[in-house]
Amino acid sequence: MLRTRLTEAFGLRHPVISAPMALAAGGRLAAAVSRAGGLGMIGGGYADPDWTAREFAEAGNEGIGCGFITWSLARNPEALEIALSRAPRALFLSFGDPAPFAPAIEAAGVPLICQVQTLADAKAALDAGASVLVAQGSEAGGHGERRATMTLVPEVADLLARRAPEVLLCAAGGIADGRGLAAALSLGADGAVIGTRFWASEEALAAPGLKQAALEATGDDTLRTRTVDVVRGRDWPDRFDIRVIRNAFTDRWHGDLAGLKAQAGEVAEAWGKAAAAGDATLANPIVGEATGLLHDLPPAAEILERLIAETEAVLARTAALRA
């Protein structure tokens, strides 16, 4: 068993949080991760109140958390009310200023987890009263920025040591097996937030065809782009783009955003149908560079069990170097 400040604070068996991947991390996945000893998160994403309520119901009575895209939550604050009414184990905010929502989260007695991409983000999250910071590197699937996990995590760890040693730290971005989790702990993190590996699980809501494409890809096949947000009509802040698996769609439009915007209606309809059908030749699987470490689609509990066993083995080998 790996005991860290994260496992102690949240009563977990394992120092792992499943990423609140928008529309992919539903109640079934969140509940499976929590039952297996981690902290499962519903991916409330763009703050659809009905979707959020439905996925909490899907999780049953299992203790889970919920995450939102912060700038979108500002447009749909009722989704936060729904989440807090379900007594989540934590509320996870990413990609925006958490300060407007922090008082309601604190009043509900719910720990606030803030995902950050820069030191400035980390300082703002501390000012908002975050209990946990998640330092996300650009290797991650989905949205992010430019810093790499290997350097961002220890830099945020140093910031916390100086300013707020009681605040916990998790690493995110490129962590999909025991080597990654062991590295995160060595960098000063108390645990890891894992997305791509759980995206490729039996319980995740991604279409089967998209999951299969992720198994066949390597990290070299991913790219950071704005095309997917344009075609979906998502008005993301300029500082963030999205990592996906490249395909014919991104090959055509990645260098021609103006042309894509001019034809967005027609292209969006085709892309949306492909996403629903799991056609990865047109729709893009939203995964990170860790896609190259995926070889199967097991249940979340098996993923977590395997991850911890691998981590313990890596740490044992590392300890043996001192013998």
C-alpha positions as CSV (number, residue, x, y, z in Angstrom):
1,M,0.0,0.0,0.0
2,L,1.2,3.5,-0.9
3,R,0.5,5.9,1.9
4,T,0.8,9.6,1.1
5,R,-0.7,12.8,2.4
6,L,-3.4,12.4,-0.3
7,T,-4.5,9.0,0.9
8,E,-4.5,10.2,4.5
9,A,-6.5,13.4,3.7
10,F,-9.2,11.6,1.6
11,G,-9.2,8.2,3.2
12,L,-8.0,6.5,0.0
13,R,-6.2,3.2,-0.4
14,H,-4.2,4.6,-3.4
15,P,-2.9,8.0,-4.2
16,V,-4.8,8.3,-7.5
17,I,-7.5,10.6,-8.7
18,S,-9.2,9.9,-12.0
19,A,-9.3,13.0,-14.1
20,P,-12.8,14.7,-14.5
21,M,-12.7,14.3,-18.3
22,A,-15.6,16.2,-19.8
23,L,-18.3,13.8,-21.0
24,A,-16.0,10.8,-20.8
25,A,-15.7,10.4,-17.1
26,G,-19.3,9.6,-16.1
27,G,-20.7,8.3,-12.9
28,R,-20.0,4.7,-13.6
29,L,-16.3,5.3,-14.1
30,A,-16.0,7.6,-11.1
31,A,-17.7,5.1,-8.9
32,A,-15.5,2.3,-10.1
33,V,-12.3,4.2,-9.3
34,S,-13.6,5.1,-5.8
35,R,-14.6,1.5,-5.1
36,A,-11.2,0.4,-6.1
37,G,-9.5,2.7,-3.6
38,G,-8.8,5.9,-5.6
39,L,-10.9,9.1,-5.8
40,G,-13.2,9.0,-8.8
41,M,-14.3,12.2,-10.5
42,I,-17.3,12.9,-12.7
43,G,-16.3,15.1,-15.6
44,G,-18.9,17.8,-15.4
45,G,-17.0,19.7,-18.1
46,Y,-19.0,22.4,-19.7
47,A,-21.5,22.5,-16.7
48,D,-24.6,20.9,-18.2
49,P,-26.9,20.7,-15.1
50,D,-28.9,17.7,-16.5
51,W,-25.8,15.7,-17.5
52,T,-24.3,16.4,-14.1
53,A,-27.4,15.3,-12.2
54,R,-27.7,12.1,-14.3
55,E,-24.1,11.0,-13.8
56,F,-24.3,11.6,-10.1
57,A,-27.3,9.3,-10.1
58,E,-25.4,6.7,-12.1
59,A,-22.7,6.7,-9.4
60,G,-25.2,5.7,-6.8
61,N,-24.1,6.1,-3.2
62,E,-20.4,5.8,-4.0
63,G,-18.2,8.6,-2.7
64,I,-17.0,10.6,-5.7
65,G,-16.0,14.1,-6.7
66,C,-16.9,16.3,-9.6
67,G,-14.9,18.6,-11.9
68,F,-15.9,21.5,-14.1
69,I,-14.3,23.7,-16.7
70,T,-14.2,26.9,-14.7
71,W,-14.8,29.5,-17.5
72,S,-17.9,27.5,-18.6
73,L,-19.2,27.0,-15.1
74,A,-19.4,30.8,-14.9
75,R,-22.0,30.6,-17.6
76,N,-23.9,27.8,-15.9
77,P,-23.5,28.2,-12.2
78,E,-26.5,26.1,-11.4
79,A,-24.4,23.0,-12.2
80,L,-22.2,23.8,-9.2
81,E,-25.3,23.9,-7.0
82,I,-26.4,20.5,-8.2
83,A,-22.9,19.0,-7.6
84,L,-22.6,20.4,-4.1
85,S,-26.1,19.2,-3.2
86,R,-24.8,15.6,-3.8
87,A,-22.1,16.0,-1.1
88,P,-19.1,15.3,-3.4
89,R,-15.8,14.3,-1.8
90,A,-14.1,17.1,-3.7
91,L,-14.8,19.7,-6.3
92,F,-12.3,20.0,-9.1
93,L,-11.9,23.3,-11.1
94,S,-9.7,23.7,-14.2
95,F,-9.0,26.4,-16.7
96,G,-10.1,29.7,-15.2
97,D,-10.3,31.7,-12.0
98,P,-11.6,29.6,-9.1
99,A,-12.2,32.6,-6.8
100,P,-15.8,33.3,-7.7
101,F,-16.8,29.7,-6.8
102,A,-14.6,29.1,-3.8
103,P,-16.9,30.6,-1.1
104,A,-19.8,28.3,-2.0
105,I,-17.5,25.3,-2.1
106,E,-16.0,26.2,1.2
107,A,-19.4,26.8,2.8
108,A,-20.5,23.3,1.7
109,G,-17.4,21.8,3.5
110,V,-16.1,20.4,0.3
111,P,-12.3,20.3,-0.5
112,L,-11.4,22.5,-3.5
113,I,-9.0,20.9,-6.0
114,C,-7.5,23.4,-8.6
115,Q,-5.7,22.2,-11.7
116,V,-2.9,24.7,-12.7
117,Q,-0.7,25.0,-15.7
118,T,1.7,27.8,-14.5
119,L,3.0,29.2,-11.2
120,A,0.7,32.2,-11.6
121,D,-2.2,29.8,-11.7
122,A,-0.9,28.0,-8.6
123,K,-0.7,31.3,-6.7
124,A,-4.2,32.3,-7.7
125,A,-5.5,28.8,-6.6
126,L,-3.8,29.3,-3.2
127,D,-5.4,32.7,-2.9
128,A,-8.8,31.1,-3.5
129,G,-8.2,28.6,-0.7
130,A,-7.5,25.4,-2.7
131,S,-6.8,22.3,-0.6
132,V,-5.1,20.5,-3.5
133,L,-3.2,21.7,-6.5
134,V,-2.9,19.6,-9.6
135,A,0.2,20.6,-11.7
136,Q,-0.8,19.6,-15.2
137,G,1.9,19.2,-17.9
138,S,1.3,19.7,-21.6
139,E,1.7,15.9,-22.2
140,A,-1.9,15.6,-20.9
141,G,-4.8,14.8,-23.2
142,G,-7.5,17.4,-23.6
143,H,-6.9,21.0,-22.8
144,G,-3.8,22.4,-21.3
145,E,-0.9,24.8,-21.9
146,R,2.8,24.6,-22.4
147,R,4.8,23.5,-19.3
148,A,6.0,20.0,-19.0
149,T,5.1,17.7,-16.1
150,M,8.7,16.9,-15.2
151,T,9.6,20.5,-14.4
152,L,6.2,22.0,-13.4
153,V,5.5,19.6,-10.6
154,P,8.7,20.2,-8.6
155,E,8.5,23.9,-9.2
156,V,4.9,24.0,-7.8
157,A,6.1,21.7,-4.9
158,D,8.8,24.3,-4.1
159,L,6.2,27.1,-4.1
160,L,4.0,25.1,-1.7
161,A,6.9,24.4,0.6
162,R,7.5,28.1,0.9
163,R,4.0,29.4,1.0
164,A,1.5,26.7,1.9
165,P,3.0,23.5,3.1
166,E,-0.4,22.1,4.2
167,V,-1.7,22.2,0.6
168,L,-1.5,18.9,-1.2
169,L,0.0,18.5,-4.7
170,C,-0.9,16.0,-7.5
171,A,0.8,15.6,-10.8
172,A,-1.0,15.3,-14.1
173,G,0.1,14.8,-17.7
174,G,1.6,11.7,-19.2
175,I,1.0,9.4,-16.2
176,A,-0.5,6.1,-17.3
177,D,1.5,3.4,-15.5
178,G,3.5,2.7,-12.4
179,R,6.6,4.4,-13.8
180,G,4.7,7.6,-14.1
181,L,3.2,7.5,-10.7
182,A,6.5,6.6,-9.1
183,A,8.1,9.6,-10.9
184,A,5.3,11.9,-9.7
185,L,5.9,10.9,-6.1
186,S,9.6,11.4,-6.6
187,L,9.0,14.9,-7.9
188,G,7.3,15.9,-4.7
189,A,3.7,15.1,-5.5
190,D,1.3,13.5,-3.0
191,G,-0.4,11.6,-5.8
192,A,-1.4,11.7,-9.4
193,V,-4.5,12.7,-11.5
194,I,-4.8,10.2,-14.3
195,G,-6.9,10.8,-17.4
196,T,-5.8,9.0,-20.6
197,R,-5.4,5.6,-18.9
198,F,-8.9,5.8,-17.4
199,W,-10.3,7.2,-20.7
200,A,-9.3,3.9,-22.2
201,S,-11.2,1.8,-19.7
202,E,-14.3,-0.4,-19.9
203,E,-16.4,2.2,-18.0
204,A,-15.4,5.4,-19.8
205,L,-18.1,7.0,-22.0
206,A,-15.9,7.4,-25.1
207,A,-17.1,5.6,-28.2
208,P,-15.5,2.1,-28.8
209,G,-14.0,3.1,-32.1
210,L,-12.2,6.1,-30.6
211,K,-10.9,3.9,-27.8
212,Q,-9.6,1.4,-30.3
213,A,-7.8,4.2,-32.2
214,A,-6.1,5.3,-29.0
215,L,-4.7,1.7,-28.5
216,E,-3.2,1.8,-32.0
217,A,-1.6,5.2,-31.6
218,T,1.7,6.4,-30.1
219,G,2.5,9.6,-28.4
220,D,4.0,10.8,-31.7
221,D,0.5,10.6,-33.2
222,T,-0.9,13.3,-30.9
223,L,-0.8,17.1,-31.3
224,R,-2.0,20.2,-29.6
225,T,-4.5,22.1,-31.8
226,R,-7.4,24.5,-31.8
227,T,-9.3,22.8,-34.6
228,V,-11.4,20.5,-32.4
229,D,-12.7,23.4,-30.3
230,V,-13.5,25.4,-33.5
231,V,-15.5,22.5,-35.0
232,R,-17.3,21.9,-31.7
233,G,-18.1,25.6,-31.3
234,R,-16.3,25.8,-28.0
235,D,-15.1,29.3,-27.3
236,W,-11.9,28.5,-25.2
237,P,-9.6,31.2,-23.8
238,D,-6.7,31.8,-26.1
239,R,-4.1,30.4,-23.7
240,F,-5.5,26.9,-23.9
241,D,-5.5,24.4,-26.7
242,I,-6.4,20.7,-26.8
243,R,-4.2,17.5,-27.3
244,V,-5.8,14.9,-29.4
245,I,-4.8,12.1,-31.8
246,R,-4.2,13.6,-35.2
247,N,-6.2,12.3,-38.2
248,A,-7.4,13.5,-41.6
249,F,-9.4,16.3,-40.0
250,T,-6.5,17.8,-38.1
251,D,-4.2,17.2,-41.1
252,R,-6.5,19.3,-43.3
253,W,-7.4,22.1,-40.9
254,H,-4.7,22.5,-38.2
255,G,-2.9,25.1,-40.3
256,D,-6.0,26.7,-41.7
257,L,-8.2,27.8,-38.8
258,A,-9.6,30.7,-40.9
259,G,-10.8,28.2,-43.5
260,L,-12.2,25.9,-40.9
261,K,-14.2,28.7,-39.3
262,A,-15.6,29.7,-42.7
263,Q,-16.9,26.1,-43.2
264,A,-17.5,25.3,-39.6
265,G,-21.2,24.5,-39.9
266,E,-20.8,21.9,-42.6
267,V,-17.6,20.3,-41.1
268,A,-19.1,20.4,-37.6
269,E,-22.0,18.2,-38.6
270,A,-19.7,15.6,-40.1
271,W,-17.3,15.7,-37.2
272,G,-20.1,15.3,-34.7
273,K,-21.6,12.3,-36.5
274,A,-18.2,10.7,-36.6
275,A,-17.6,11.3,-32.9
276,A,-20.9,9.7,-32.0
277,A,-20.1,6.7,-34.3
278,G,-16.6,6.3,-33.0
279,D,-15.1,7.1,-36.4
280,A,-11.5,8.2,-35.6
281,T,-10.7,8.9,-39.2
282,L,-12.6,12.2,-38.8
283,A,-13.4,12.6,-35.1
284,N,-10.4,12.9,-32.8
285,P,-9.8,10.8,-29.7
286,I,-9.1,13.2,-26.8
287,V,-6.1,11.6,-25.2
288,G,-2.5,12.6,-24.3
289,E,0.9,11.4,-25.1
290,A,0.4,8.5,-22.8
291,T,-1.8,6.9,-25.5
292,G,1.4,5.1,-26.5
293,L,1.4,3.2,-23.2
294,L,-2.2,1.8,-23.7
295,H,-2.6,-1.7,-24.9
296,D,-6.0,-2.8,-23.6
297,L,-9.4,-1.6,-22.3
298,P,-9.8,-3.2,-18.9
299,P,-12.1,-2.2,-16.1
300,A,-11.0,0.8,-14.0
301,A,-10.4,-1.4,-10.9
302,E,-8.0,-3.6,-12.9
303,I,-6.2,-0.5,-14.2
304,L,-5.8,0.8,-10.6
305,E,-4.6,-2.5,-9.2
306,R,-2.0,-2.9,-12.0
307,L,-0.9,0.7,-11.6
308,I,-0.2,0.4,-7.9
309,A,1.6,-2.9,-8.3
310,E,3.8,-1.4,-10.9
311,T,4.5,1.6,-8.8
312,E,5.5,-0.5,-5.8
313,A,7.8,-2.5,-8.0
314,V,9.5,0.6,-9.4
315,L,10.0,2.1,-5.9
316,A,11.4,-1.2,-4.7
317,R,13.9,-1.2,-7.6
318,T,14.8,2.4,-6.9
319,A,15.4,1.6,-3.2
320,A,17.6,-1.3,-4.2
321,L,20.0,1.1,-5.9
322,R,21.2,2.2,-2.5
323,A,22.0,-1.3,-1.3
